[in-house]
């Protein structure tokens, strides 16, 4: 068989495999959308199949690069759209899921793993628990975007997915450090952890204030997007070198940047930037599932039949533990909250804060694992005890949860008949009315014929907004002239004010912002 040709030092067969894998991932995601299941489910199946494809590639990646490459941009993208108002309103359920659910899952998995593998060091078992503990809401959100769930439930899941990685990775780092250093005392690491958490928040805030001052100087879209990615990796790497939490630093940095991006970034940069980030998150998911699938083949071939069966049984037990611990915690949380409310010890602002039994089950069933679990497993040092076992279990838990829960979540939601009262749509309608009234005010004194035409179009939009209080309409094409740009600028300032005063949330803000961006781009055209 002829050796693959090399072009400029690049293996052609490797290049061909990259094309095949990317096109295959696109086809799988299209199929997932068609049958309305989360696309990570099919990516997980595809990654598993790669392990058994003859002559498939066997690419490797430095373990130290895994978290920075896969987790940093994905977290940046998720945190950028996070609403501080919604996080604050749901801090009780989010914080309990982030701390208690992750902690209990880690302990439960570590206990089961140690019982199944008695020779496995406790630190390695805890590392495994931390790896599989954080759910990845990307798959759940893919389902929730197809079926309207109560808005509060969606915000709880999104808030959990954003912050649970930080708590799980903290436990993971301590466990890995305990293995590497052979012993760690809590009294020695506790002050370092506390300082690291505080330092991460401060570093994220500082970076979020300083870096945008340089970003806004880059005016061309390709250069601006490259700088955005580069600074994201720089923030993560700097945090890790300083002994801080890269995840927490990135989350705080992204939220801080997002608060001013609406005013700092012009539409001609924002629109392509959002599209590129969405594409890169998809590509990173593809690469993570493919790379972990490639790691599975040598692991599987090194095992004899008896050990393979032992690993598969262990994976089934740990997957069951992951599902049951989350279900048990959410059931306990709901029951405890109801008791506290009944005895007058807790007074929630919103009665819907306590999920119904059906809502609690849906939140429990949204505990699918994904990209972060794969990246942390991949990031284990090569000589880490029971590394093959941990990587195998991590991939099995991701695959099992995405297939079992991912394929059944939508039918379960439809069977329960949970409804959404569309608070975002109501806020969009309110914000649209304020925005276009501000646009009208900005050109009210202009006597020109063009201004009169523009006023007529804006008034038509306001009349439609009054007829549809759920924000279903969108603005049409408007004349491309300086008057329009002045009006759009006034409208943009008005919705920034509504977001800053928390009259509307970030979801409603971004929908109106997208409308205004389209109008601004057509005005510049």
Buried (B, 14 or more C-beta within 10 A) or exposed (E): EEEEEEEEEEBEBEEEBBEEBBEBBEEBBEEBEEEEBBBBBBBBBBBBEBBEEEEBBEEEBEBEEBBBBBBBBBBBBBBBBBBBBBBEBBEBBBBBBBEBBBBBBBBBBBBBBBEBBEEBBBBBBBBBBBBBBBBBBBBBBBBBEBBBBBBBBBBBBBBBBBBBBBBBBBBBBBBBBBBEEEEBEEEEBEEEBEEBBEBBBEBBBBBBEEBBEEBBEBEEBEEBBEBBBEBBBBBBEBBBEEEBBBBBBBBBBBBBBBBBBBEBBBBBBBBBBBEBBEEBBBEBBBBBBBBBBBBBBEBBEEBEEEEBEBBEEBBEBBBEBBBEBBBBBBBEBBEEBEEBBEEEEBEEEEEBBBBBEBBBBBBBBBBBBBBBBBBBBBBBEEEBBBBBBBBBBBBBBBBBBBBBBBBEBBEBBEEBEBEBEBBBBBBBBBBBBBBBBBBBEBBEEBEEEBBEBBBEBBEEBBEBBEEEBBBEBBBEEBEBBEBBBBBBBBBBBBBBEBBEEBBBBBBBBBBBBBBBBBBBBBBEE
